[in-house]
Amino acid sequence: MKKLVAALLVLVLLFVVAAEFRHRLLFGLQDGSPPPLGEITEEGPGVTWADDYYTVEQIAPRTYAIGEPRYHQQNFNYLIVGDREAILFDAGSGLRNAAAIAAGLTDRPITFVPSHFHYDHVGNGINFARIAIIDLPHLRERAPDNALRLQWGEHLGSSEGYAPSEFRVDQWLAPGSDVDLGGRKLRVLFTPGHTWDSVSLYDAQANVLFTGDFIYPGYLYAFLPTSRLGDYIQGADQVLAVTNAETRLYGAHRVAPPGAPVQTRQHVLTLKQTLEALRAGDVDGEGFYPRSYAAGDMVLLVEPWPFQDWGETYPAGLPGS
Ligand SMILES: [Zn+2]
């Protein structure tokens, strides 16, 4: 009897440890280097190859999608140019230098803004002239000297051999504020869910929203260490509040060629409805970890029930909303 109790205790302990370190177990199983590059893709008219790795596509006046079709995650970064300065929104993993491609497209000084801190967006190792990040209380308190040391779970780069680095902050972007590039303004939107620090940029004049990993066609990752399903619903409300039926939403990944991934407000409504149905227990998913739920041309990936976090990082309301 004592042996049985001891064995049960060991089993429970193993389960608790596996649950606690589930993200480490999941990402630690990968081999620590990026997979080989894919073939050169057929991208159609309007898209040019900047070298044998990047594509450049003008998606609006003074607005460029800088794609990485050969990288396995098919990242898209965006250069947004004003009269006085420009923003590079995301820079891929740093496998190549997206900042150099951006500098070849404008002579305005460029500020790098990461949509969030996952390794495939922060351009690991690229020497940016200027960096701006979203101003959130939970980030500010960790960066009293304007240097933010990224945590493993915010960065996740170990799966492709990147260590989380210290992030220098030249400028804090208040949620809800406008960044003035000169003759062009971008609204800073706090859109958490995929991560607790995700930012989207809205150009009201061009009616274009840059969404990072908040939404794009394909698999949406809502099961990562700083993902939170309650945040995702709040983030969707932020986007729904500013967009209209004609708004073009440009995301940070795509499924297949050609060109940059573009969606509409309707996709955000579908995402929100899927989240609400999931919370109510009204939809069926597939798989165990992560579980997947179809949402139009997207698939929402979430943790199984006991680990689902419907809480909110800012339960009293999102900063800037
Ligand atoms: Zn991400």
Residues whose N, C-alpha, C, O or C-beta is under 5 A from the ligand:
A	BS01	ZN	H118 D213
